Amino acid sequence: MSNFVDYVKIYCRSGKGGRGSIHFRREKYIPKGGPDGGNGGKGGSIYLKGNRHYWTLLHLKFQRHIFASSGTGGSAKRSSGKDGEDKIIDVPCGTVVYDADTGEYICDVTADGQKVLLLAGGRGGLGNWNFKTATRQTPRFAQPGEPAQERKIILQLKLLADVGLVGFPNAGKSTLLSVVSAAKPKIANYPFTTLEPNLGIVSYRDGRSFVMADIPGIIEGASEGRGLGLRFLRHIERNSVLLFMIPADSTDIRKEYEILYGELEKYNPDLLGKGRALAITKSDLLDEELKEALSNELPDSVPAVFISSVAGQGITELKDLLWTLLNKEIFHQPELIVHKNLDLSTLSFDEDEEIFPMEDEEDEDIPYDEYEWDDDGNS
């Protein structure tokens, strides 16, 4: 099994609120001390928290049930019950959360330390001392705690990178990444060598740098599920700039670019608003005359540069071009990404990955809606 896990399905449940206490003060010489039942404790909530030390969802692959603890009941002398313990789920930065039953988008975690409330714990019930009035001095009832919330969710990772590499298999994406960064992606002379995304930090002038992401090669029809493209195309949704890579020995560079462009448009039209650049790879096979001839056949809508990762040709010019595009404010706005609801048919889960709610301990049969809450938590 690969260590790169970019989506998981889990079942989450927050804690129930503890019930309020029905108790009356009984002390020597104070036979009718009145009600003193305390409030129940608040149930634990479930939070998502961005953690830059994680880069996949592997740590959640086999943790399919995540429960927060419930609050305990109140007791005598107006003693409140203990609050339930919150549960915090650490996820990689760039994790998007969807409802596992409907595919509805829930939230997005993009920054290290960012904390997002997923399920709130139930509020504790009020003890009977809260219901004492001038005309009702011995209330023999209390409020049950709020019930827990539960939900099945899908966590889906979308890598955070500045530049995403887009191209057909064997276009030289992994080779470029290995040359401009310290990343060590698998490189071989056959299609689909890259089976999972790779990230690398590209050094630039004056100590500056940017992050480059290499995803598995795209083929025609990837947006409809062919090849590996559909599963990994989401990883370039966050990239500010897309670098299209086409080998110099291709029969029709313009046509290949249009196919790649069309697949991105079918997958998510919002991708077309990103910065784009074109790199003609394996250019060490060309002399200056051939480069000039090919330049006339390149698409006019995108800046292009001839490179050779093996020979080191055009790498500096490529970095300059990418840095220029990255610093255009119109492209460097990852927070403006619009997340669509998830098409559940695009994800597959093994039978042993199916999750089911676990049975909870039985509770006393006290109707929760006996008393209604107001906005201040009072009845």
PAMI-115934 format. One record per residue (C-alpha): x, y, z; residue in three letters; residue number from 1. Coordinates in steps of 0.5 Angstrom, whole numbers. Each point is the difference from the previous one (the first is absolute). Layout:
# residues N
site x=X&y=Y&z=Z&residu=ALA&num=NUM $
...
# end
This chain:
# residues 379
site x=0&y=0&z=0&residu=MET&num=1 $
site x=3&y=7&z=-2&residu=SER&num=2 $
site x=1&y=5&z=6&residu=ASN&num=3 $
site x=-3&y=5&z=-4&residu=PHE&num=4 $
site x=-8&y=0&z=2&residu=VAL&num=5 $
site x=-3&y=6&z=-3&residu=ASP&num=6 $
site x=-7&y=-1&z=2&residu=TYR&num=7 $
site x=-4&y=-4&z=6&residu=VAL&num=8 $
site x=-7&y=-1&z=3&residu=LYS&num=9 $
site x=-1&y=0&z=7&residu=ILE&num=10 $
site x=-6&y=0&z=5&residu=TYR&num=11 $
site x=0&y=6&z=5&residu=CYS&num=12 $
site x=-4&y=1&z=7&residu=ARG&num=13 $
site x=0&y=5&z=5&residu=SER&num=14 $
site x=-1&y=-1&z=7&residu=GLY&num=15 $
site x=-7&y=1&z=3&residu=LYS&num=16 $
site x=-2&y=5&z=5&residu=GLY&num=17 $
site x=-1&y=-2&z=7&residu=GLY&num=18 $
site x=-6&y=0&z=4&residu=ARG&num=19 $
site x=-2&y=5&z=5&residu=GLY&num=20 $
site x=-1&y=-3&z=7&residu=SER&num=21 $
site x=-7&y=0&z=4&residu=ILE&num=22 $
site x=3&y=0&z=7&residu=HIS&num=23 $
site x=-3&y=4&z=7&residu=PHE&num=24 $
site x=5&y=3&z=5&residu=ARG&num=25 $
site x=-1&y=-4&z=6&residu=ARG&num=26 $
site x=4&y=1&z=6&residu=GLU&num=27 $
site x=-1&y=0&z=8&residu=LYS&num=28 $
site x=-5&y=6&z=2&residu=TYR&num=29 $
site x=-1&y=1&z=-7&residu=ILE&num=30 $
site x=-5&y=-5&z=-2&residu=PRO&num=31 $
site x=-3&y=4&z=-6&residu=LYS&num=32 $
site x=6&y=3&z=-3&residu=GLY&num=33 $
site x=-3&y=1&z=-7&residu=GLY&num=34 $
site x=3&y=-3&z=-7&residu=PRO&num=35 $
site x=7&y=0&z=-1&residu=ASP&num=36 $
site x=1&y=-5&z=-6&residu=GLY&num=37 $
site x=6&y=3&z=-4&residu=GLY&num=38 $
site x=1&y=0&z=-8&residu=ASN&num=39 $
site x=2&y=-5&z=-4&residu=GLY&num=40 $
site x=7&y=1&z=-4&residu=GLY&num=41 $
site x=1&y=1&z=-7&residu=LYS&num=42 $
site x=1&y=-5&z=-5&residu=GLY&num=43 $
site x=7&y=0&z=-3&residu=GLY&num=44 $
site x=1&y=3&z=-7&residu=SER&num=45 $
site x=4&y=-3&z=-6&residu=ILE&num=46 $
site x=4&y=5&z=-4&residu=TYR&num=47 $
site x=5&y=0&z=-6&residu=LEU&num=48 $
site x=7&y=3&z=1&residu=LYS&num=49 $
site x=5&y=1&z=-6&residu=GLY&num=50 $
site x=7&y=-3&z=2&residu=ASN&num=51 $
site x=5&y=2&z=-5&residu=ARG&num=52 $
site x=4&y=-7&z=2&residu=HIS&num=53 $
site x=-5&y=-4&z=-3&residu=TYR&num=54 $
site x=0&y=-1&z=-8&residu=TRP&num=55 $
site x=-5&y=-5&z=-1&residu=THR&num=56 $
site x=-6&y=-3&z=4&residu=LEU&num=57 $
site x=3&y=-7&z=1&residu=LEU&num=58 $
site x=0&y=1&z=8&residu=HIS&num=59 $
site x=-8&y=0&z=-1&residu=LEU&num=60 $
site x=0&y=-6&z=-5&residu=LYS&num=61 $
site x=-2&y=-5&z=6&residu=PHE&num=62 $
site x=-3&y=5&z=5&residu=GLN&num=63 $
site x=-7&y=0&z=-3&residu=ARG&num=64 $
site x=-4&y=1&z=6&residu=HIS&num=65 $
site x=2&y=7&z=4&residu=ILE&num=66 $
site x=-4&y=1&z=6&residu=PHE&num=67 $
site x=0&y=6&z=5&residu=ALA&num=68 $
site x=-2&y=-2&z=7&residu=SER&num=69 $
site x=-7&y=2&z=4&residu=SER&num=70 $
site x=-1&y=5&z=5&residu=GLY&num=71 $
site x=-2&y=-3&z=7&residu=THR&num=72 $
site x=-6&y=2&z=4&residu=GLY&num=73 $
site x=-1&y=5&z=5&residu=GLY&num=74 $
site x=0&y=-1&z=8&residu=SER&num=75 $
site x=-2&y=2&z=6&residu=ALA&num=76 $
site x=2&y=7&z=3&residu=LYS&num=77 $
site x=-1&y=3&z=-7&residu=ARG&num=78 $
site x=7&y=-3&z=-2&residu=SER&num=79 $
site x=0&y=-1&z=-8&residu=SER&num=80 $
site x=2&y=-6&z=-3&residu=GLY&num=81 $
site x=7&y=-1&z=-4&residu=LYS&num=82 $
site x=0&y=3&z=-7&residu=ASP&num=83 $
site x=2&y=-6&z=-5&residu=GLY&num=84 $
site x=7&y=0&z=-3&residu=GLU&num=85 $
site x=0&y=4&z=-7&residu=ASP&num=86 $
site x=3&y=-5&z=-6&residu=LYS&num=87 $
site x=5&y=4&z=-5&residu=ILE&num=88 $
site x=2&y=-3&z=-6&residu=ILE&num=89 $
site x=6&y=2&z=-3&residu=ASP&num=90 $
site x=0&y=0&z=-8&residu=VAL&num=91 $
site x=5&y=3&z=-5&residu=PRO&num=92 $
site x=-1&y=7&z=-3&residu=CYS&num=93 $
site x=-4&y=0&z=-6&residu=GLY&num=94 $
site x=-5&y=-5&z=3&residu=THR&num=95 $
site x=-7&y=1&z=-3&residu=VAL&num=96 $
site x=-6&y=-4&z=4&residu=VAL&num=97 $
site x=-6&y=-2&z=-3&residu=TYR&num=98 $
site x=-7&y=-4&z=2&residu=ASP&num=99 $
site x=1&y=-7&z=-1&residu=ALA&num=100 $
site x=-7&y=-1&z=-2&residu=ASP&num=101 $
site x=-2&y=6&z=-4&residu=THR&num=102 $
site x=7&y=2&z=-3&residu=GLY&num=103 $
site x=-2&y=7&z=3&residu=GLU&num=104 $
site x=6&y=5&z=2&residu=TYR&num=105 $
site x=1&y=1&z=7&residu=ILE&num=106 $
site x=7&y=4&z=1&residu=CYS&num=107 $
site x=7&y=1&z=-2&residu=ASP&num=108 $
site x=6&y=-1&z=4&residu=VAL&num=109 $
site x=6&y=4&z=-3&residu=THR&num=110 $
site x=5&y=3&z=6&residu=ALA&num=111 $
site x=4&y=-3&z=5&residu=ASP&num=112 $
site x=-3&y=1&z=7&residu=GLY&num=113 $
site x=-7&y=1&z=-4&residu=GLN&num=114 $
site x=-6&y=-3&z=5&residu=LYS&num=115 $
site x=-6&y=-1&z=-3&residu=VAL&num=116 $
site x=-6&y=-2&z=4&residu=LEU&num=117 $
site x=-3&y=-7&z=-4&residu=LEU&num=118 $
site x=-6&y=-2&z=6&residu=LEU&num=119 $
site x=-2&y=4&z=6&residu=ALA&num=120 $
site x=-1&y=-4&z=6&residu=GLY&num=121 $
site x=-6&y=0&z=3&residu=GLY&num=122 $
site x=-2&y=5&z=6&residu=ARG&num=123 $
site x=-1&y=-2&z=7&residu=GLY&num=124 $
site x=-7&y=-1&z=3&residu=GLY&num=125 $
site x=-2&y=5&z=5&residu=LEU&num=126 $
site x=-1&y=-2&z=7&residu=GLY&num=127 $
site x=-6&y=1&z=4&residu=ASN&num=128 $
site x=2&y=6&z=4&residu=TRP&num=129 $
site x=0&y=4&z=-6&residu=ASN&num=130 $
site x=-8&y=-1&z=-1&residu=PHE&num=131 $
site x=-1&y=2&z=8&residu=LYS&num=132 $
site x=-5&y=6&z=0&residu=THR&num=133 $
site x=-4&y=3&z=5&residu=ALA&num=134 $
site x=-6&y=-4&z=-2&residu=THR&num=135 $
site x=4&y=-6&z=-1&residu=ARG&num=136 $
site x=5&y=-1&z=5&residu=GLN&num=137 $
site x=1&y=-8&z=0&residu=THR&num=138 $
site x=0&y=-1&z=-8&residu=PRO&num=139 $
site x=1&y=-8&z=0&residu=ARG&num=140 $
site x=3&y=0&z=-7&residu=PHE&num=141 $
site x=6&y=2&z=-4&residu=ALA&num=142 $
site x=2&y=1&z=-7&residu=GLN&num=143 $
site x=4&y=-6&z=-4&residu=PRO&num=144 $
site x=6&y=2&z=-4&residu=GLY&num=145 $
site x=0&y=1&z=-7&residu=GLU&num=146 $
site x=1&y=-6&z=-5&residu=PRO&num=147 $
site x=7&y=-1&z=-3&residu=ALA&num=148 $
site x=1&y=1&z=-8&residu=GLN&num=149 $
site x=2&y=-5&z=-5&residu=GLU&num=150 $
site x=3&y=0&z=-7&residu=ARG&num=151 $
site x=3&y=-4&z=-5&residu=LYS&num=152 $
site x=5&y=4&z=-3&residu=ILE&num=153 $
site x=6&y=0&z=-6&residu=ILE&num=154 $
site x=6&y=3&z=1&residu=LEU&num=155 $
site x=3&y=2&z=-7&residu=GLN&num=156 $
site x=7&y=3&z=0&residu=LEU&num=157 $
site x=2&y=5&z=-6&residu=LYS&num=158 $
site x=7&y=2&z=1&residu=LEU&num=159 $
site x=3&y=7&z=1&residu=LEU&num=160 $
site x=5&y=2&z=-5&residu=ALA&num=161 $
site x=1&y=6&z=-4&residu=ASP&num=162 $
site x=2&y=-3&z=-7&residu=VAL&num=163 $
site x=-4&y=-6&z=-3&residu=GLY&num=164 $
site x=3&y=-5&z=-5&residu=LEU&num=165 $
site x=-5&y=-2&z=-6&residu=VAL&num=166 $
site x=2&y=-4&z=-5&residu=GLY&num=167 $
site x=-1&y=-7&z=-4&residu=PHE&num=168 $
site x=4&y=-6&z=3&residu=PRO&num=169 $
site x=8&y=0&z=-1&residu=ASN&num=170 $
site x=-1&y=8&z=-2&residu=ALA&num=171 $
site x=6&y=1&z=5&residu=GLY&num=172 $
site x=-3&y=2&z=6&residu=LYS&num=173 $
site x=3&y=-4&z=5&residu=SER&num=174 $
site x=7&y=1&z=-3&residu=THR&num=175 $
site x=-1&y=8&z=1&residu=LEU&num=176 $
site x=-2&y=-1&z=7&residu=LEU&num=177 $
site x=6&y=-4&z=2&residu=SER&num=178 $
site x=4&y=5&z=-4&residu=VAL&num=179 $
site x=-3&y=7&z=3&residu=VAL&num=180 $
site x=-1&y=-3&z=7&residu=SER&num=181 $
site x=3&y=-5&z=5&residu=ALA&num=182 $
site x=-6&y=-5&z=-1&residu=ALA&num=183 $
site x=1&y=-7&z=-3&residu=LYS&num=184 $
site x=-6&y=-2&z=-4&residu=PRO&num=185 $
site x=0&y=-7&z=-3&residu=LYS&num=186 $
site x=3&y=1&z=-8&residu=ILE&num=187 $
site x=0&y=-5&z=-5&residu=ALA&num=188 $
site x=-1&y=-1&z=-7&residu=ASN&num=189 $
site x=-7&y=-2&z=0&residu=TYR&num=190 $
site x=-7&y=3&z=0&residu=PRO&num=191 $
site x=-3&y=1&z=7&residu=PHE&num=192 $
site x=6&y=0&z=4&residu=THR&num=193 $
site x=-3&y=5&z=5&residu=THR&num=194 $
site x=-5&y=-4&z=4&residu=LEU&num=195 $
site x=-1&y=6&z=5&residu=GLU&num=196 $
site x=1&y=7&z=1&residu=PRO&num=197 $
site x=7&y=3&z=2&residu=ASN&num=198 $
site x=2&y=7&z=3&residu=LEU&num=199 $
site x=6&y=3&z=-1&residu=GLY&num=200 $
site x=3&y=7&z=3&residu=ILE&num=201 $
site x=3&y=4&z=-6&residu=VAL&num=202 $
site x=6&y=5&z=2&residu=SER&num=203 $
site x=0&y=7&z=-3&residu=TYR&num=204 $
site x=4&y=6&z=0&residu=ARG&num=205 $
site x=2&y=3&z=7&residu=ASP&num=206 $
site x=-3&y=-6&z=4&residu=GLY&num=207 $
site x=-7&y=1&z=-3&residu=ARG&num=208 $
site x=-3&y=-7&z=-2&residu=SER&num=209 $
site x=-7&y=-3&z=-2&residu=PHE&num=210 $
site x=-3&y=-7&z=0&residu=VAL&num=211 $
site x=-1&y=-4&z=-6&residu=MET&num=212 $
site x=-5&y=-6&z=0&residu=ALA&num=213 $
site x=0&y=-6&z=-5&residu=ASP&num=214 $
site x=-6&y=-4&z=-1&residu=ILE&num=215 $
site x=-1&y=-6&z=-4&residu=PRO&num=216 $
site x=0&y=1&z=-8&residu=GLY&num=217 $
site x=-7&y=2&z=-3&residu=ILE&num=218 $
site x=-3&y=-4&z=-6&residu=ILE&num=219 $
site x=-5&y=2&z=-5&residu=GLU&num=220 $
site x=-7&y=-1&z=4&residu=GLY&num=221 $
site x=3&y=1&z=7&residu=ALA&num=222 $
site x=-5&y=4&z=2&residu=SER&num=223 $
site x=-5&y=-6&z=-1&residu=GLU&num=224 $
site x=4&y=-5&z=4&residu=GLY&num=225 $
site x=5&y=-2&z=-5&residu=ARG&num=226 $
site x=7&y=-2&z=3&residu=GLY&num=227 $
site x=2&y=3&z=6&residu=LEU&num=228 $
site x=-2&y=7&z=-1&residu=GLY&num=229 $
site x=-6&y=1&z=3&residu=LEU&num=230 $
site x=2&y=-2&z=7&residu=ARG&num=231 $
site x=6&y=4&z=0&residu=PHE&num=232 $
site x=-3&y=6&z=-4&residu=LEU&num=233 $
site x=-2&y=3&z=6&residu=ARG&num=234 $
site x=7&y=1&z=3&residu=HIS&num=235 $
site x=1&y=6&z=-5&residu=ILE&num=236 $
site x=-6&y=4&z=2&residu=GLU&num=237 $
site x=3&y=4&z=5&residu=ARG&num=238 $
site x=6&y=1&z=-4&residu=ASN&num=239 $
site x=1&y=8&z=-2&residu=SER&num=240 $
site x=4&y=-2&z=-7&residu=VAL&num=241 $
site x=-1&y=-6&z=-4&residu=LEU&num=242 $
site x=6&y=-2&z=-4&residu=LEU&num=243 $
site x=-2&y=-4&z=-7&residu=PHE&num=244 $
site x=6&y=-5&z=-2&residu=MET&num=245 $
site x=0&y=-3&z=-7&residu=ILE&num=246 $
site x=6&y=-3&z=-3&residu=PRO&num=247 $
site x=4&y=3&z=-6&residu=ALA&num=248 $
site x=-1&y=-6&z=-4&residu=ASP&num=249 $
site x=-7&y=0&z=0&residu=SER&num=250 $
site x=-4&y=-1&z=-6&residu=THR&num=251 $
site x=-4&y=7&z=1&residu=ASP&num=252 $
site x=1&y=4&z=6&residu=ILE&num=253 $
site x=-6&y=4&z=-1&residu=ARG&num=254 $
site x=-5&y=-5&z=0&residu=LYS&num=255 $
site x=3&y=-4&z=6&residu=GLU&num=256 $
site x=0&y=7&z=4&residu=TYR&num=257 $
site x=-7&y=1&z=-2&residu=GLU&num=258 $
site x=-2&y=-7&z=2&residu=ILE&num=259 $
site x=3&y=1&z=7&residu=LEU&num=260 $
site x=-3&y=7&z=0&residu=TYR&num=261 $
site x=-7&y=-4&z=-1&residu=GLY&num=262 $
site x=1&y=-5&z=5&residu=GLU&num=263 $
site x=1&y=5&z=5&residu=LEU&num=264 $
site x=-6&y=4&z=-2&residu=GLU&num=265 $
site x=-5&y=-6&z=0&residu=LYS&num=266 $
site x=3&y=-2&z=7&residu=TYR&num=267 $
site x=-1&y=7&z=3&residu=ASN&num=268 $
site x=-1&y=7&z=-4&residu=PRO&num=269 $
site x=3&y=4&z=6&residu=ASP&num=270 $
site x=7&y=-3&z=-2&residu=LEU&num=271 $
site x=0&y=4&z=-6&residu=LEU&num=272 $
site x=1&y=6&z=4&residu=GLY&num=273 $
site x=6&y=-2&z=3&residu=LYS&num=274 $
site x=7&y=3&z=-3&residu=GLY&num=275 $
site x=3&y=-5&z=-6&residu=ARG&num=276 $
site x=6&y=-1&z=-3&residu=ALA&num=277 $
site x=3&y=-5&z=-5&residu=LEU&num=278 $
site x=6&y=-4&z=0&residu=ALA&num=279 $
site x=3&y=-3&z=-6&residu=ILE&num=280 $
site x=4&y=-6&z=3&residu=THR&num=281 $
site x=6&y=-4&z=-3&residu=LYS&num=282 $
site x=2&y=6&z=-4&residu=SER&num=283 $
site x=7&y=-3&z=0&residu=ASP&num=284 $
site x=-2&y=-3&z=-6&residu=LEU&num=285 $
site x=-1&y=6&z=-4&residu=LEU&num=286 $
site x=4&y=5&z=-3&residu=ASP&num=287 $
site x=-1&y=7&z=0&residu=GLU&num=288 $
site x=-3&y=0&z=-7&residu=GLU&num=289 $
site x=-5&y=-5&z=2&residu=LEU&num=290 $
site x=-2&y=4&z=6&residu=LYS&num=291 $
site x=-2&y=6&z=-4&residu=GLU&num=292 $
site x=-4&y=-5&z=-4&residu=ALA&num=293 $
site x=-4&y=-3&z=6&residu=LEU&num=294 $
site x=-1&y=7&z=3&residu=SER&num=295 $
site x=-4&y=2&z=-6&residu=ASN&num=296 $
site x=-5&y=-6&z=2&residu=GLU&num=297 $
site x=0&y=1&z=7&residu=LEU&num=298 $
site x=-7&y=3&z=3&residu=PRO&num=299 $
site x=0&y=7&z=0&residu=ASP&num=300 $
site x=-4&y=1&z=7&residu=SER&num=301 $
site x=5&y=-3&z=4&residu=VAL&num=302 $
site x=8&y=2&z=2&residu=PRO&num=303 $
site x=4&y=-6&z=-3&residu=ALA&num=304 $
site x=8&y=-2&z=2&residu=VAL&num=305 $
site x=4&y=-5&z=-3&residu=PHE&num=306 $
site x=3&y=-4&z=5&residu=ILE&num=307 $
site x=4&y=-7&z=1&residu=SER&num=308 $
site x=1&y=-2&z=7&residu=SER&num=309 $
site x=5&y=-5&z=-1&residu=VAL&num=310 $
site x=5&y=5&z=-4&residu=ALA&num=311 $
site x=-2&y=6&z=5&residu=GLY&num=312 $
site x=-3&y=4&z=-6&residu=GLN&num=313 $
site x=-5&y=6&z=1&residu=GLY&num=314 $
site x=-1&y=-2&z=8&residu=ILE&num=315 $
site x=2&y=7&z=2&residu=THR&num=316 $
site x=-5&y=3&z=-5&residu=GLU&num=317 $
site x=-5&y=-5&z=2&residu=LEU&num=318 $
site x=1&y=2&z=8&residu=LYS&num=319 $
site x=0&y=8&z=-2&residu=ASP&num=320 $
site x=-7&y=-1&z=-4&residu=LEU&num=321 $
site x=-3&y=-4&z=6&residu=LEU&num=322 $
site x=2&y=5&z=5&residu=TRP&num=323 $
site x=-3&y=6&z=-4&residu=THR&num=324 $
site x=-7&y=-4&z=-1&residu=LEU&num=325 $
site x=0&y=-2&z=7&residu=LEU&num=326 $
site x=1&y=7&z=2&residu=ASN&num=327 $
site x=-6&y=3&z=-4&residu=LYS&num=328 $
site x=-5&y=1&z=6&residu=GLU&num=329 $
site x=-6&y=-2&z=-5&residu=ILE&num=330 $
site x=3&y=-7&z=0&residu=PHE&num=331 $
site x=3&y=-1&z=7&residu=HIS&num=332 $
site x=-7&y=0&z=4&residu=GLN&num=333 $
site x=-1&y=-8&z=2&residu=PRO&num=334 $
site x=-5&y=3&z=5&residu=GLU&num=335 $
site x=-5&y=1&z=-6&residu=LEU&num=336 $
site x=-1&y=-7&z=-2&residu=ILE&num=337 $
site x=-7&y=-2&z=0&residu=VAL&num=338 $
site x=-1&y=-7&z=2&residu=HIS&num=339 $
site x=-6&y=-4&z=-3&residu=LYS&num=340 $
site x=-3&y=-6&z=3&residu=ASN&num=341 $
site x=3&y=-6&z=-1&residu=LEU&num=342 $
site x=-2&y=-6&z=-5&residu=ASP&num=343 $
site x=0&y=-6&z=4&residu=LEU&num=344 $
site x=1&y=-4&z=-6&residu=SER&num=345 $
site x=7&y=2&z=-1&residu=THR&num=346 $
site x=2&y=-3&z=6&residu=LEU&num=347 $
site x=1&y=-8&z=2&residu=SER&num=348 $
site x=0&y=-3&z=7&residu=PHE&num=349 $
site x=1&y=-7&z=1&residu=ASP&num=350 $
site x=-5&y=-4&z=4&residu=GLU&num=351 $
site x=4&y=0&z=6&residu=ASP&num=352 $
site x=1&y=7&z=0&residu=GLU&num=353 $
site x=-8&y=1&z=1&residu=GLU&num=354 $
site x=-2&y=3&z=6&residu=ILE&num=355 $
site x=-6&y=-1&z=5&residu=PHE&num=356 $
site x=-2&y=4&z=6&residu=PRO&num=357 $
site x=2&y=-3&z=6&residu=MET&num=358 $
site x=-5&y=-2&z=5&residu=GLU&num=359 $
site x=0&y=5&z=6&residu=ASP&num=360 $
site x=-2&y=-2&z=7&residu=GLU&num=361 $
site x=-7&y=0&z=2&residu=GLU&num=362 $
site x=-3&y=6&z=3&residu=ASP&num=363 $
site x=-6&y=2&z=5&residu=GLU&num=364 $
site x=-7&y=1&z=-4&residu=ASP&num=365 $
site x=0&y=7&z=2&residu=ILE&num=366 $
site x=-3&y=4&z=-6&residu=PRO&num=367 $
site x=5&y=6&z=-2&residu=TYR&num=368 $
site x=-6&y=5&z=-3&residu=ASP&num=369 $
site x=-3&y=0&z=7&residu=GLU&num=370 $
site x=3&y=7&z=1&residu=TYR&num=371 $
site x=2&y=5&z=-6&residu=GLU&num=372 $
site x=7&y=4&z=0&residu=TRP&num=373 $
site x=0&y=7&z=-2&residu=ASP&num=374 $
site x=6&y=4&z=-3&residu=ASP&num=375 $
site x=3&y=1&z=7&residu=ASP&num=376 $
site x=0&y=-8&z=2&residu=GLY&num=377 $
site x=-6&y=1&z=5&residu=ASN&num=378 $
site x=-7&y=-3&z=0&residu=SER&num=379 $
# end
